Amino acid sequence: MITARQALADAAARFAFSDTPRLDAELLLAHALKIERPALLLDLDRPVPPSFAALVERRAAHEPIAYITGSRGFWTLDLAVGPGALVPRADSETLIEAAIAHFGEAGPASILDLGTGPGTLLLALLDHWPSARGLGVDRSAEALRYARRNAGSAQGRAALVQGDWATAIAGQFDLIVSNPPYIATDAALPTEVARHEPAAALFAGPEGLDDYRRLAPVFATLLAPGGAVLLEIGFDQAEPVGALLREQGFTSRLHRDLGGRPRVIVAIRDEGR
């Protein structure tokens, strides 16, 4: 009988391509056992279920852990994800932190999430501000199916619609958030990202700026007086994205992620514009 201890060591050795091979193995074995990871770690001499081998093979083929287990933790939520939906990243929590720092615990009354994917940003914000209402828009029907599954306690406060960015959206919102595609089309990506995650949610032209150029001109119309726009950016995009926003009459400030890299721009409308 192979024990969890040995199975984890063997699996981690096969996951050398990952930044977190041991964690990957533990998450998969906990999933196979239908228990939480802490419970697994309390008893590493337990037997390993036969289903674990197939999970290891999938990860060895560079499939994202979140696609294999069907979920990813983000902020206070466990979000359902799978093929067709961008996997939530911990770096994106920087945007949630920046929004809370800007609006405080009272929060905004209304939120617009452009490119909501599986509902990552919108649902995390609605969970933090239970009196807020929000609209999430995405071009991908597959991603929106996950967003609707994830709506949970936000049902009735979160409208999720298929659309092309802000096309046909009416009204104004106190908070506009977006994590648009921002990777240059010729950029090298890890195999698990390039092979499995949706290209439409990743790539945005030769500089990674195409979607920012589309979005910047619509913010002034959609943003309510006193509101704010929060955008996730690539680590080297603070200056060009900031310039696009200035052209539309916004001033901005930058928030950095836990690694110290530029990650989120908070933009507000210049008075008198």
Contacts in CASP RR format, 6 or more apart in sequence:
PFRMAT RR
TARGET T0000
AUTHOR 0000-0000-0000
METHOD contacts of the structure
MODEL  1
MITARQALADAAARFAFSDTPRLDAELLLAHALKIERPALLLDLDRPVPP
SFAALVERRAAHEPIAYITGSRGFWTLDLAVGPGALVPRADSETLIEAAI
AHFGEAGPASILDLGTGPGTLLLALLDHWPSARGLGVDRSAEALRYARRN
AGSAQGRAALVQGDWATAIAGQFDLIVSNPPYIATDAALPTEVARHEPAA
ALFAGPEGLDDYRRLAPVFATLLAPGGAVLLEIGFDQAEPVGALLREQGF
TSRLHRDLGGRPRVIVAIRDEGR
1 47 0 8 1.000
2 47 0 8 1.000
2 48 0 8 1.000
3 44 0 8 1.000
3 45 0 8 1.000
3 46 0 8 1.000
3 47 0 8 1.000
3 48 0 8 1.000
4 29 0 8 1.000
4 40 0 8 1.000
4 43 0 8 1.000
4 44 0 8 1.000
4 45 0 8 1.000
4 46 0 8 1.000
4 47 0 8 1.000
4 48 0 8 1.000
5 44 0 8 1.000
5 45 0 8 1.000
7 25 0 8 1.000
7 29 0 8 1.000
7 48 0 8 1.000
7 52 0 8 1.000
8 22 0 8 1.000
8 25 0 8 1.000
8 26 0 8 1.000
8 29 0 8 1.000
8 44 0 8 1.000
11 21 0 8 1.000
11 24 0 8 1.000
11 25 0 8 1.000
11 28 0 8 1.000
11 29 0 8 1.000
11 52 0 8 1.000
11 56 0 8 1.000
11 59 0 8 1.000
12 21 0 8 1.000
12 22 0 8 1.000
12 24 0 8 1.000
12 25 0 8 1.000
13 21 0 8 1.000
14 21 0 8 1.000
14 56 0 8 1.000
14 59 0 8 1.000
14 60 0 8 1.000
15 21 0 8 1.000
15 24 0 8 1.000
15 25 0 8 1.000
15 59 0 8 1.000
15 60 0 8 1.000
17 62 0 8 1.000
17 190 0 8 1.000
17 191 0 8 1.000
18 24 0 8 1.000
18 59 0 8 1.000
24 59 0 8 1.000
24 65 0 8 1.000
25 56 0 8 1.000
26 37 0 8 1.000
26 40 0 8 1.000
26 41 0 8 1.000
27 37 0 8 1.000
27 65 0 8 1.000
27 69 0 8 1.000
28 52 0 8 1.000
28 55 0 8 1.000
28 56 0 8 1.000
28 59 0 8 1.000
28 65 0 8 1.000
28 68 0 8 1.000
28 69 0 8 1.000
29 40 0 8 1.000
29 48 0 8 1.000
29 52 0 8 1.000
29 55 0 8 1.000
30 36 0 8 1.000
30 37 0 8 1.000
30 39 0 8 1.000
30 40 0 8 1.000
31 55 0 8 1.000
31 68 0 8 1.000
31 69 0 8 1.000
32 48 0 8 1.000
32 49 0 8 1.000
32 51 0 8 1.000
32 52 0 8 1.000
32 55 0 8 1.000
33 40 0 8 1.000
33 46 0 8 1.000
33 49 0 8 1.000
40 46 0 8 1.000
55 68 0 8 1.000
58 68 0 8 1.000
59 65 0 8 1.000
59 68 0 8 1.000
62 190 0 8 1.000
62 191 0 8 1.000
62 192 0 8 1.000
62 195 0 8 1.000
62 196 0 8 1.000
63 192 0 8 1.000
63 196 0 8 1.000
64 87 0 8 1.000
64 192 0 8 1.000
64 193 0 8 1.000
64 196 0 8 1.000
64 197 0 8 1.000
66 72 0 8 1.000
66 81 0 8 1.000
66 82 0 8 1.000
66 87 0 8 1.000
66 88 0 8 1.000
67 81 0 8 1.000
67 82 0 8 1.000
67 83 0 8 1.000
67 87 0 8 1.000
67 196 0 8 1.000
70 80 0 8 1.000
70 81 0 8 1.000
70 82 0 8 1.000
71 78 0 8 1.000
71 79 0 8 1.000
71 80 0 8 1.000
71 81 0 8 1.000
72 78 0 8 1.000
72 79 0 8 1.000
72 81 0 8 1.000
72 87 0 8 1.000
72 88 0 8 1.000
73 79 0 8 1.000
73 88 0 8 1.000
74 88 0 8 1.000
74 90 0 8 1.000
74 92 0 8 1.000
74 93 0 8 1.000
74 120 0 8 1.000
74 124 0 8 1.000
75 93 0 8 1.000
75 96 0 8 1.000
75 124 0 8 1.000
75 127 0 8 1.000
75 128 0 8 1.000
76 124 0 8 1.000
76 127 0 8 1.000
76 128 0 8 1.000
77 123 0 8 1.000
77 124 0 8 1.000
77 127 0 8 1.000
77 150 0 8 1.000
79 88 0 8 1.000
79 118 0 8 1.000
79 119 0 8 1.000
79 120 0 8 1.000
79 123 0 8 1.000
79 146 0 8 1.000
79 150 0 8 1.000
80 118 0 8 1.000
80 146 0 8 1.000
80 149 0 8 1.000
80 150 0 8 1.000
81 87 0 8 1.000
81 88 0 8 1.000
81 118 0 8 1.000
81 146 0 8 1.000
82 118 0 8 1.000
82 146 0 8 1.000
83 142 0 8 1.000
83 196 0 8 1.000
83 198 0 8 1.000
84 140 0 8 1.000
84 142 0 8 1.000
84 143 0 8 1.000
84 197 0 8 1.000
84 198 0 8 1.000
84 201 0 8 1.000
85 117 0 8 1.000
85 118 0 8 1.000
85 140 0 8 1.000
85 142 0 8 1.000
85 143 0 8 1.000
85 146 0 8 1.000
85 198 0 8 1.000
85 201 0 8 1.000
86 117 0 8 1.000
86 118 0 8 1.000
86 120 0 8 1.000
86 143 0 8 1.000
86 197 0 8 1.000
86 198 0 8 1.000
86 201 0 8 1.000
86 202 0 8 1.000
87 197 0 8 1.000
88 118 0 8 1.000
88 120 0 8 1.000
90 258 0 8 1.000
91 232 0 8 1.000
91 257 0 8 1.000
91 258 0 8 1.000
91 261 0 8 1.000
91 263 0 8 1.000
92 120 0 8 1.000
92 121 0 8 1.000
92 179 0 8 1.000
92 232 0 8 1.000
93 124 0 8 1.000
94 232 0 8 1.000
94 255 0 8 1.000
94 256 0 8 1.000
94 257 0 8 1.000
94 258 0 8 1.000
94 263 0 8 1.000
94 264 0 8 1.000
95 121 0 8 1.000
95 177 0 8 1.000
95 179 0 8 1.000
95 230 0 8 1.000
95 232 0 8 1.000
95 255 0 8 1.000
95 263 0 8 1.000
95 264 0 8 1.000
96 121 0 8 1.000
96 124 0 8 1.000
96 125 0 8 1.000
96 128 0 8 1.000
97 255 0 8 1.000
98 230 0 8 1.000
98 255 0 8 1.000
98 264 0 8 1.000
98 266 0 8 1.000
99 125 0 8 1.000
99 175 0 8 1.000
99 177 0 8 1.000
99 228 0 8 1.000
99 230 0 8 1.000
100 107 0 8 1.000
100 128 0 8 1.000
101 255 0 8 1.000
102 228 0 8 1.000
102 230 0 8 1.000
102 266 0 8 1.000
103 129 0 8 1.000
103 174 0 8 1.000
103 175 0 8 1.000
103 228 0 8 1.000
107 129 0 8 1.000
107 131 0 8 1.000
107 132 0 8 1.000
107 174 0 8 1.000
107 175 0 8 1.000
108 129 0 8 1.000
108 132 0 8 1.000
108 173 0 8 1.000
108 174 0 8 1.000
108 175 0 8 1.000
108 227 0 8 1.000
109 131 0 8 1.000
109 132 0 8 1.000
109 133 0 8 1.000
109 174 0 8 1.000
110 132 0 8 1.000
110 133 0 8 1.000
110 134 0 8 1.000
110 135 0 8 1.000
110 172 0 8 1.000
110 173 0 8 1.000
110 174 0 8 1.000
110 175 0 8 1.000
110 224 0 8 1.000
111 122 0 8 1.000
111 125 0 8 1.000
111 126 0 8 1.000
111 132 0 8 1.000
111 133 0 8 1.000
111 134 0 8 1.000
111 135 0 8 1.000
111 173 0 8 1.000
111 174 0 8 1.000
111 175 0 8 1.000
111 176 0 8 1.000
111 177 0 8 1.000
112 134 0 8 1.000
112 135 0 8 1.000
112 136 0 8 1.000
112 137 0 8 1.000
112 169 0 8 1.000
112 173 0 8 1.000
112 175 0 8 1.000
112 176 0 8 1.000
112 177 0 8 1.000
112 222 0 8 1.000
113 119 0 8 1.000
113 121 0 8 1.000
113 122 0 8 1.000
113 125 0 8 1.000
113 134 0 8 1.000
113 135 0 8 1.000
113 136 0 8 1.000
113 137 0 8 1.000
113 176 0 8 1.000
113 177 0 8 1.000
113 178 0 8 1.000
114 136 0 8 1.000
114 137 0 8 1.000
114 165 0 8 1.000
114 166 0 8 1.000
114 176 0 8 1.000
114 177 0 8 1.000
114 178 0 8 1.000
114 180 0 8 1.000
114 215 0 8 1.000
115 136 0 8 1.000
115 137 0 8 1.000
115 138 0 8 1.000
115 139 0 8 1.000
115 165 0 8 1.000
115 178 0 8 1.000
115 179 0 8 1.000
115 180 0 8 1.000
116 122 0 8 1.000
116 136 0 8 1.000
116 137 0 8 1.000
116 138 0 8 1.000
116 143 0 8 1.000
116 144 0 8 1.000
116 147 0 8 1.000
116 160 0 8 1.000
117 138 0 8 1.000
117 140 0 8 1.000
117 143 0 8 1.000
117 144 0 8 1.000
117 146 0 8 1.000
117 147 0 8 1.000
117 201 0 8 1.000
118 143 0 8 1.000
118 146 0 8 1.000
118 147 0 8 1.000
118 150 0 8 1.000
119 136 0 8 1.000
119 143 0 8 1.000
119 146 0 8 1.000
119 147 0 8 1.000
119 150 0 8 1.000
119 151 0 8 1.000
119 160 0 8 1.000
120 179 0 8 1.000
121 177 0 8 1.000
121 178 0 8 1.000
121 179 0 8 1.000
122 134 0 8 1.000
122 135 0 8 1.000
122 136 0 8 1.000
122 147 0 8 1.000
122 154 0 8 1.000
122 158 0 8 1.000
122 177 0 8 1.000
123 147 0 8 1.000
123 150 0 8 1.000
123 151 0 8 1.000
123 152 0 8 1.000
123 154 0 8 1.000
123 158 0 8 1.000
125 132 0 8 1.000
125 175 0 8 1.000
125 177 0 8 1.000
126 132 0 8 1.000
126 133 0 8 1.000
126 134 0 8 1.000
126 154 0 8 1.000
126 157 0 8 1.000
126 158 0 8 1.000
127 153 0 8 1.000
127 154 0 8 1.000
130 153 0 8 1.000
132 157 0 8 1.000
133 157 0 8 1.000
133 158 0 8 1.000
133 159 0 8 1.000
134 157 0 8 1.000
134 158 0 8 1.000
134 159 0 8 1.000
134 173 0 8 1.000
135 158 0 8 1.000
135 159 0 8 1.000
135 160 0 8 1.000
135 161 0 8 1.000
135 169 0 8 1.000
135 173 0 8 1.000
136 147 0 8 1.000
136 158 0 8 1.000
136 159 0 8 1.000
136 160 0 8 1.000
136 161 0 8 1.000
137 161 0 8 1.000
137 162 0 8 1.000
137 163 0 8 1.000
137 165 0 8 1.000
137 166 0 8 1.000
137 169 0 8 1.000
138 144 0 8 1.000
138 147 0 8 1.000
138 160 0 8 1.000
138 162 0 8 1.000
138 163 0 8 1.000
139 162 0 8 1.000
139 163 0 8 1.000
139 164 0 8 1.000
139 165 0 8 1.000
139 200 0 8 1.000
140 162 0 8 1.000
140 198 0 8 1.000
140 200 0 8 1.000
140 201 0 8 1.000
141 162 0 8 1.000
142 198 0 8 1.000
143 198 0 8 1.000
143 201 0 8 1.000
144 160 0 8 1.000
144 161 0 8 1.000
144 162 0 8 1.000
147 160 0 8 1.000
148 160 0 8 1.000
151 158 0 8 1.000
151 160 0 8 1.000
165 211 0 8 1.000
165 214 0 8 1.000
165 215 0 8 1.000
165 218 0 8 1.000
166 215 0 8 1.000
166 218 0 8 1.000
166 222 0 8 1.000
169 222 0 8 1.000
171 222 0 8 1.000
172 221 0 8 1.000
172 222 0 8 1.000
172 223 0 8 1.000
172 224 0 8 1.000
173 222 0 8 1.000
173 223 0 8 1.000
173 224 0 8 1.000
173 227 0 8 1.000
174 224 0 8 1.000
174 226 0 8 1.000
174 227 0 8 1.000
174 228 0 8 1.000
175 227 0 8 1.000
175 228 0 8 1.000
175 229 0 8 1.000
175 230 0 8 1.000
176 219 0 8 1.000
176 222 0 8 1.000
176 223 0 8 1.000
176 228 0 8 1.000
176 229 0 8 1.000
176 230 0 8 1.000
177 229 0 8 1.000
177 230 0 8 1.000
177 231 0 8 1.000
178 215 0 8 1.000
178 229 0 8 1.000
178 230 0 8 1.000
178 231 0 8 1.000
178 232 0 8 1.000
179 231 0 8 1.000
179 232 0 8 1.000
180 204 0 8 1.000
180 211 0 8 1.000
180 212 0 8 1.000
180 215 0 8 1.000
180 231 0 8 1.000
180 232 0 8 1.000
181 200 0 8 1.000
181 201 0 8 1.000
181 202 0 8 1.000
181 203 0 8 1.000
181 204 0 8 1.000
181 208 0 8 1.000
181 210 0 8 1.000
181 211 0 8 1.000
182 204 0 8 1.000
182 208 0 8 1.000
182 209 0 8 1.000
182 211 0 8 1.000
182 212 0 8 1.000
182 232 0 8 1.000
182 233 0 8 1.000
182 234 0 8 1.000
182 237 0 8 1.000
183 189 0 8 1.000
183 202 0 8 1.000
183 203 0 8 1.000
183 204 0 8 1.000
183 208 0 8 1.000
184 203 0 8 1.000
184 204 0 8 1.000
184 205 0 8 1.000
184 206 0 8 1.000
184 207 0 8 1.000
184 208 0 8 1.000
185 203 0 8 1.000
185 204 0 8 1.000
185 205 0 8 1.000
185 206 0 8 1.000
185 208 0 8 1.000
186 206 0 8 1.000
187 203 0 8 1.000
189 202 0 8 1.000
193 202 0 8 1.000
204 210 0 8 1.000
204 211 0 8 1.000
204 212 0 8 1.000
207 240 0 8 1.000
208 237 0 8 1.000
209 237 0 8 1.000
209 240 0 8 1.000
209 241 0 8 1.000
209 244 0 8 1.000
212 231 0 8 1.000
212 233 0 8 1.000
212 237 0 8 1.000
212 240 0 8 1.000
212 241 0 8 1.000
212 244 0 8 1.000
213 244 0 8 1.000
215 231 0 8 1.000
216 244 0 8 1.000
216 245 0 8 1.000
216 247 0 8 1.000
216 248 0 8 1.000
217 248 0 8 1.000
219 229 0 8 1.000
219 245 0 8 1.000
219 248 0 8 1.000
219 250 0 8 1.000
219 267 0 8 1.000
220 248 0 8 1.000
220 249 0 8 1.000
220 250 0 8 1.000
220 269 0 8 1.000
220 273 0 8 1.000
223 229 0 8 1.000
223 269 0 8 1.000
225 269 0 8 1.000
226 268 0 8 1.000
226 269 0 8 1.000
227 268 0 8 1.000
227 269 0 8 1.000
228 266 0 8 1.000
228 267 0 8 1.000
228 268 0 8 1.000
229 245 0 8 1.000
229 250 0 8 1.000
229 265 0 8 1.000
229 266 0 8 1.000
229 267 0 8 1.000
229 268 0 8 1.000
230 264 0 8 1.000
230 265 0 8 1.000
230 266 0 8 1.000
230 267 0 8 1.000
231 241 0 8 1.000
231 264 0 8 1.000
231 265 0 8 1.000
231 267 0 8 1.000
232 263 0 8 1.000
232 264 0 8 1.000
233 241 0 8 1.000
233 262 0 8 1.000
233 263 0 8 1.000
233 264 0 8 1.000
233 265 0 8 1.000
234 261 0 8 1.000
234 262 0 8 1.000
234 263 0 8 1.000
235 261 0 8 1.000
235 262 0 8 1.000
235 263 0 8 1.000
236 262 0 8 1.000
237 262 0 8 1.000
238 254 0 8 1.000
238 262 0 8 1.000
238 265 0 8 1.000
241 265 0 8 1.000
242 250 0 8 1.000
242 252 0 8 1.000
242 265 0 8 1.000
242 267 0 8 1.000
245 251 0 8 1.000
245 252 0 8 1.000
245 265 0 8 1.000
245 267 0 8 1.000
246 252 0 8 1.000
249 269 0 8 1.000
249 270 0 8 1.000
249 273 0 8 1.000
250 267 0 8 1.000
250 268 0 8 1.000
250 269 0 8 1.000
250 270 0 8 1.000
251 267 0 8 1.000
251 268 0 8 1.000
251 270 0 8 1.000
252 265 0 8 1.000
252 266 0 8 1.000
252 267 0 8 1.000
252 268 0 8 1.000
253 265 0 8 1.000
253 266 0 8 1.000
254 262 0 8 1.000
254 264 0 8 1.000
254 265 0 8 1.000
254 266 0 8 1.000
255 262 0 8 1.000
255 263 0 8 1.000
255 264 0 8 1.000
255 265 0 8 1.000
255 266 0 8 1.000
256 262 0 8 1.000
256 263 0 8 1.000
257 263 0 8 1.000
257 264 0 8 1.000
END
